[in-house]
Amino acid sequence: MHIVIFKIQKFPDSSASSHRFECYIKGFNQNHIRVSLISCSTQNKCTNYMNYLGADIYYPFIQIKSKKWISRQINKLYGRLWGLYKLLNIIKNDYVDCLIVGDNNDLLEYIIILICKYNNILVLRELSEHPEIHYYNKNIIIQNIIYKNTMFIKYRLYDGLLLMTNELRNLFISKGFAFNKIKIIPQTVDIDRFTDIEMINENNAKIIITYMGSLNNRKDGILTLIRTMNTVKKKYPNIILYVIGGGSDKELKLIKNLTNKLELSNNINLIGWVDQIN
């Protein structure tokens, strides 16, 4: 059996989504299922291929190295077109039983679903968050309304949904989705990644909290967590929060400014990006 995973975002990275798919890959390998993963984002440490956790991981070739808006848009377009090309190439030259889509992009997903239906490939969608989260920041009101009223159409075209919580399952069932097309897969954690890790207890903290993930406030609410620390600190002055994960310079600046403003420099430790240890 051959399963192909399609990711728009970089893989692997510090996101919860990436960690979940690492666990999926490990589980597939333990059950002797061959896995390939297509990432539409370049990986700094390789050119266009690497074998990771026993899976074949494919990346687009080196893109434009620039922080300019136009360069980023060109890279996104190129990466997604390359991802579709790579998917068609794998289907043409190899047998694919199932494809799992792991990220949100309406147009790209419709095309992938069409490709899979044409080639009689089972296509599944992995989803860990409420679908509306992807449409909160639509600036045009009409566009926002259209998305909110059509977003479930896309999910109906999938052969099945891999959902993380019972709340998500109940949401989709309330929208008329068949119970037998939904599979609950709880949040997965690869505990092997955390062996032989020593965390220094600075400030003799009585309570240590660790946040690991994206520094994108819109998605994961890191600024809300920091504001909450300001409240918790009043009762537990020696509490320490470790923030592990990567983000843009703008996101990092927002976090540092808020930390300094709330006088939490002794209570919040920004670890930054931590490389995966194989």
KOLLUMRO-505101 format. One record per residue (C-alpha): residue number from 0; chain; x, y, z. Coordinates in Angstrom, 2 decimals, always signed. Layout:
BEGIN
<NUM,"A",<X,Y,Z>> ...
//
This chain:
BEGIN
<0,"A",<+0.00,+0.00,+0.00>> <1,"A",<+1.22,+3.49,-0.86>> <2,"A",<-0.04,+6.64,+0.91>> <3,"A",<+0.88,+10.12,-0.33>> <4,"A",<+0.62,+13.13,+2.00>> <5,"A",<+0.23,+16.59,+0.43>> <6,"A",<+1.47,+19.51,+2.54>> <7,"A",<+1.46,+23.14,+1.45>> <8,"A",<+3.57,+24.24,+4.42>> <9,"A",<+7.18,+23.36,+5.11>> <10,"A",<+7.81,+19.90,+6.51>> <11,"A",<+9.17,+19.14,+9.02>> <12,"A",<+8.89,+22.30,+11.10>> <13,"A",<+7.87,+23.30,+14.62>> <14,"A",<+4.12,+23.34,+13.95>> <15,"A",<+1.66,+20.98,+15.61>> <16,"A",<+0.52,+19.88,+12.15>> <17,"A",<+4.04,+18.83,+11.23>> <18,"A",<+4.40,+16.86,+14.49>> <19,"A",<+1.12,+15.06,+13.82>> <20,"A",<+2.21,+14.00,+10.36>> <21,"A",<+5.54,+12.80,+11.71>> <22,"A",<+3.54,+10.48,+13.99>> <23,"A",<+1.36,+9.36,+11.09>> <24,"A",<+4.45,+8.51,+9.08>> <25,"A",<+5.92,+6.51,+11.96>> <26,"A",<+2.64,+4.64,+12.40>> <27,"A",<+2.37,+3.86,+8.69>> <28,"A",<+5.94,+2.56,+8.63>> <29,"A",<+5.33,+0.35,+11.68>> <30,"A",<+2.43,-1.19,+9.75>> <31,"A",<+4.59,-1.68,+6.63>> <32,"A",<+2.79,+1.00,+4.62>> <33,"A",<+4.89,+2.97,+2.18>> <34,"A",<+4.66,+6.76,+2.60>> <35,"A",<+5.59,+9.69,+0.35>> <36,"A",<+5.13,+13.34,+1.28>> <37,"A",<+4.98,+16.33,-1.05>> <38,"A",<+5.79,+19.72,+0.51>> <39,"A",<+5.10,+22.85,-1.54>> <40,"A",<+7.68,+24.80,+0.48>> <41,"A",<+11.43,+24.48,+0.13>> <42,"A",<+13.54,+22.87,+2.84>> <43,"A",<+16.75,+24.74,+3.68>> <44,"A",<+18.76,+21.62,+4.46>> <45,"A",<+18.28,+19.81,+1.17>> <46,"A",<+17.63,+20.43,-2.50>> <47,"A",<+14.46,+18.62,-3.51>> <48,"A",<+14.45,+15.24,-1.74>> <49,"A",<+15.23,+13.54,+1.54>> <50,"A",<+14.28,+10.33,+3.30>> <51,"A",<+12.83,+11.23,+6.69>> <52,"A",<+11.45,+8.72,+9.21>> <53,"A",<+11.39,+6.17,+6.41>> <54,"A",<+9.27,+8.33,+4.10>> <55,"A",<+10.22,+9.87,+0.75>> <56,"A",<+9.89,+13.65,+1.16>> <57,"A",<+9.83,+15.82,-1.98>> <58,"A",<+10.42,+19.58,-2.12>> <59,"A",<+10.43,+22.18,-4.92>> <60,"A",<+13.83,+23.33,-6.10>> <61,"A",<+15.46,+26.45,-4.64>> <62,"A",<+13.19,+29.48,-4.98>> <63,"A",<+13.78,+33.23,-5.00>> <64,"A",<+15.58,+34.24,-1.80>> <65,"A",<+14.00,+37.57,-0.97>> <66,"A",<+11.66,+39.01,+1.66>> <67,"A",<+9.87,+41.23,-0.89>> <68,"A",<+6.12,+40.67,-1.24>> <69,"A",<+6.27,+39.90,-4.96>> <70,"A",<+9.03,+37.33,-4.41>> <71,"A",<+7.01,+35.58,-1.69>> <72,"A",<+3.95,+35.41,-3.96>> <73,"A",<+6.00,+34.00,-6.84>> <74,"A",<+7.49,+31.38,-4.48>> <75,"A",<+4.03,+30.38,-3.25>> <76,"A",<+2.64,+30.07,-6.78>> <77,"A",<+5.67,+28.15,-8.01>> <78,"A",<+5.66,+25.81,-4.99>> <79,"A",<+1.99,+24.94,-5.38>> <80,"A",<+2.21,+24.40,-9.13>> <81,"A",<+5.28,+22.24,-8.55>> <82,"A",<+3.36,+20.28,-5.89>> <83,"A",<+0.59,+19.49,-8.37>> <84,"A",<+3.17,+18.50,-10.98>> <85,"A",<+4.93,+16.21,-8.50>> <86,"A",<+1.64,+14.61,-7.51>> <87,"A",<+0.77,+13.88,-11.13>> <88,"A",<+4.30,+12.54,-11.68>> <89,"A",<+4.02,+10.14,-8.72>> <90,"A",<+0.58,+8.96,-9.85>> <91,"A",<+1.87,+8.39,-13.39>> <92,"A",<+5.00,+6.47,-12.39>> <93,"A",<+3.84,+4.74,-9.23>> <94,"A",<+0.66,+3.26,-7.78>> <95,"A",<-1.06,+5.44,-5.17>> <96,"A",<-3.78,+3.98,-2.92>> <97,"A",<-4.60,+7.02,-0.81>> <98,"A",<-3.80,+10.73,-0.63>> <99,"A",<-4.09,+12.79,+2.57>> <100,"A",<-4.29,+16.59,+2.33>> <101,"A",<-2.89,+18.33,+5.40>> <102,"A",<-3.22,+22.09,+4.76>> <103,"A",<-5.87,+24.57,+3.68>> <104,"A",<-6.06,+26.11,+0.21>> <105,"A",<-9.45,+26.03,-1.50>> <106,"A",<-8.40,+26.15,-5.15>> <107,"A",<-5.52,+23.73,-4.68>> <108,"A",<-7.73,+21.30,-2.76>> <109,"A",<-10.42,+21.30,-5.47>> <110,"A",<-7.77,+20.48,-8.08>> <111,"A",<-6.28,+17.71,-5.91>> <112,"A",<-9.73,+16.20,-5.30>> <113,"A",<-10.41,+16.27,-9.06>> <114,"A",<-7.08,+14.56,-9.79>> <115,"A",<-7.77,+11.84,-7.21>> <116,"A",<-11.33,+11.22,-8.39>> <117,"A",<-10.14,+10.90,-11.99>> <118,"A",<-7.45,+8.40,-10.97>> <119,"A",<-9.67,+6.44,-8.51>> <120,"A",<-7.49,+7.39,-5.54>> <121,"A",<-8.99,+7.59,-2.05>> <122,"A",<-8.60,+11.21,-0.91>> <123,"A",<-8.82,+12.22,+2.76>> <124,"A",<-8.61,+15.55,+4.56>> <125,"A",<-6.83,+15.89,+7.91>> <126,"A",<-8.33,+18.65,+10.03>> <127,"A",<-7.47,+19.74,+13.58>> <128,"A",<-9.14,+23.16,+13.80>> <129,"A",<-12.54,+24.69,+13.15>> <130,"A",<-12.71,+25.42,+9.39>> <131,"A",<-13.69,+29.06,+9.99>> <132,"A",<-10.25,+29.89,+11.41>> <133,"A",<-8.87,+30.06,+7.86>> <134,"A",<-11.35,+32.80,+6.89>> <135,"A",<-11.25,+35.15,+9.89>> <136,"A",<-8.84,+37.56,+8.23>> <137,"A",<-10.62,+37.94,+4.90>> <138,"A",<-10.60,+41.70,+4.42>> <139,"A",<-13.47,+41.93,+1.94>> <140,"A",<-16.82,+41.44,+3.68>> <141,"A",<-18.52,+39.84,+0.65>> <142,"A",<-15.57,+37.47,+0.23>> <143,"A",<-15.77,+36.59,+3.93>> <144,"A",<-19.48,+35.81,+3.66>> <145,"A",<-18.98,+33.67,+0.54>> <146,"A",<-16.21,+31.65,+2.15>> <147,"A",<-18.16,+31.02,+5.36>> <148,"A",<-21.18,+29.80,+3.40>> <149,"A",<-19.28,+27.60,+0.95>> <150,"A",<-16.40,+26.18,+3.00>> <151,"A",<-18.23,+22.93,+3.84>> <152,"A",<-18.82,+22.19,+0.13>> <153,"A",<-15.14,+21.41,-0.27>> <154,"A",<-15.09,+18.94,+2.61>> <155,"A",<-18.11,+17.07,+1.18>> <156,"A",<-16.03,+16.16,-1.88>> <157,"A",<-13.49,+14.23,+0.18>> <158,"A",<-13.90,+10.48,+0.65>> <159,"A",<-13.29,+10.88,+4.37>> <160,"A",<-12.22,+13.28,+7.11>> <161,"A",<-9.53,+12.70,+9.76>> <162,"A",<-10.59,+14.92,+12.67>> <163,"A",<-8.78,+15.54,+15.95>> <164,"A",<-11.65,+16.14,+18.39>> <165,"A",<-15.19,+15.01,+19.11>> <166,"A",<-16.26,+18.66,+18.88>> <167,"A",<-15.11,+18.76,+15.26>> <168,"A",<-16.91,+15.50,+14.55>> <169,"A",<-20.12,+16.89,+16.05>> <170,"A",<-19.74,+20.05,+13.96>> <171,"A",<-19.47,+18.13,+10.69>> <172,"A",<-22.27,+15.71,+11.61>> <173,"A",<-24.49,+18.74,+12.34>> <174,"A",<-23.75,+19.88,+8.77>> <175,"A",<-25.03,+16.57,+7.38>> <176,"A",<-21.77,+14.65,+7.02>> <177,"A",<-22.05,+10.86,+7.24>> <178,"A",<-20.78,+9.38,+10.50>> <179,"A",<-18.95,+6.55,+8.70>> <180,"A",<-16.85,+9.05,+6.70>> <181,"A",<-15.33,+10.59,+9.84>> <182,"A",<-12.42,+9.14,+11.80>> <183,"A",<-11.25,+10.63,+15.10>> <184,"A",<-7.46,+10.72,+15.49>> <185,"A",<-6.57,+12.51,+18.76>> <186,"A",<-3.58,+14.84,+19.01>> <187,"A",<-0.45,+12.77,+18.54>> <188,"A",<+2.84,+13.29,+20.34>> <189,"A",<+6.06,+11.53,+19.41>> <190,"A",<+7.54,+11.08,+22.90>> <191,"A",<+10.84,+9.81,+21.44>> <192,"A",<+11.63,+13.40,+20.47>> <193,"A",<+11.80,+14.48,+24.11>> <194,"A",<+14.25,+11.95,+25.48>> <195,"A",<+17.57,+13.17,+26.90>> <196,"A",<+16.38,+16.80,+27.06>> <197,"A",<+17.36,+18.81,+30.12>> <198,"A",<+15.49,+22.04,+30.85>> <199,"A",<+17.30,+24.52,+33.06>> <200,"A",<+15.11,+25.78,+35.89>> <201,"A",<+15.87,+29.48,+35.86>> <202,"A",<+14.64,+31.78,+38.64>> <203,"A",<+14.00,+28.67,+40.82>> <204,"A",<+10.55,+28.45,+39.28>> <205,"A",<+7.95,+26.49,+41.20>> <206,"A",<+5.84,+26.15,+38.06>> <207,"A",<+7.25,+25.66,+34.56>> <208,"A",<+5.04,+26.00,+31.49>> <209,"A",<+6.28,+25.20,+28.00>> <210,"A",<+4.69,+26.48,+24.80>> <211,"A",<+5.90,+24.85,+21.59>> <212,"A",<+4.53,+25.89,+18.20>> <213,"A",<+3.97,+28.79,+15.86>> <214,"A",<+4.56,+32.40,+16.95>> <215,"A",<+1.66,+33.45,+14.73>> <216,"A",<-0.78,+35.15,+17.10>> <217,"A",<-3.77,+34.87,+14.75>> <218,"A",<-3.45,+31.12,+14.66>> <219,"A",<-2.23,+30.06,+18.11>> <220,"A",<-2.80,+33.13,+20.30>> <221,"A",<+0.72,+33.45,+21.71>> <222,"A",<+0.10,+37.09,+22.76>> <223,"A",<-2.97,+36.00,+24.73>> <224,"A",<-0.79,+33.45,+26.53>> <225,"A",<+1.71,+36.17,+27.47>> <226,"A",<-1.06,+38.47,+28.77>> <227,"A",<-2.36,+35.54,+30.81>> <228,"A",<+1.10,+35.09,+32.29>> <229,"A",<+0.85,+38.64,+33.61>> <230,"A",<-2.24,+37.62,+35.61>> <231,"A",<-0.87,+34.28,+36.78>> <232,"A",<+2.39,+35.91,+37.90>> <233,"A",<+0.55,+37.88,+40.58>> <234,"A",<-0.22,+34.63,+42.40>> <235,"A",<+2.88,+32.68,+41.32>> <236,"A",<+5.72,+35.22,+40.97>> <237,"A",<+8.35,+32.56,+40.22>> <238,"A",<+6.49,+30.98,+37.31>> <239,"A",<+8.50,+30.49,+34.09>> <240,"A",<+7.15,+30.19,+30.54>> <241,"A",<+9.41,+28.67,+27.87>> <242,"A",<+8.41,+29.66,+24.34>> <243,"A",<+9.80,+27.26,+21.75>> <244,"A",<+9.20,+27.80,+18.05>> <245,"A",<+10.00,+29.92,+15.03>> <246,"A",<+8.31,+32.97,+13.59>> <247,"A",<+8.87,+36.08,+11.52>> <248,"A",<+10.88,+39.07,+12.73>> <249,"A",<+7.59,+41.00,+13.08>> <250,"A",<+6.01,+38.27,+15.24>> <251,"A",<+9.11,+38.02,+17.42>> <252,"A",<+9.20,+41.81,+17.89>> <253,"A",<+5.53,+41.85,+18.99>> <254,"A",<+6.24,+39.15,+21.58>> <255,"A",<+9.35,+40.91,+22.94>> <256,"A",<+7.60,+44.29,+23.12>> <257,"A",<+4.64,+42.84,+25.02>> <258,"A",<+6.94,+40.91,+27.35>> <259,"A",<+8.88,+44.07,+28.19>> <260,"A",<+5.73,+46.17,+28.53>> <261,"A",<+4.26,+43.74,+31.09>> <262,"A",<+7.66,+43.41,+32.86>> <263,"A",<+7.76,+39.65,+32.29>> <264,"A",<+11.37,+39.39,+31.11>> <265,"A",<+12.28,+37.22,+34.13>> <266,"A",<+9.26,+34.99,+33.62>> <267,"A",<+9.32,+34.35,+29.88>> <268,"A",<+12.21,+32.66,+28.12>> <269,"A",<+12.16,+32.85,+24.32>> <270,"A",<+14.04,+29.72,+23.26>> <271,"A",<+13.40,+30.29,+19.55>> <272,"A",<+13.67,+27.69,+16.83>> <273,"A",<+14.86,+24.26,+17.96>> <274,"A",<+16.14,+21.89,+15.28>> <275,"A",<+14.64,+18.43,+15.06>> <276,"A",<+16.99,+15.76,+16.45>> <277,"A",<+16.79,+12.48,+14.57>> 
//
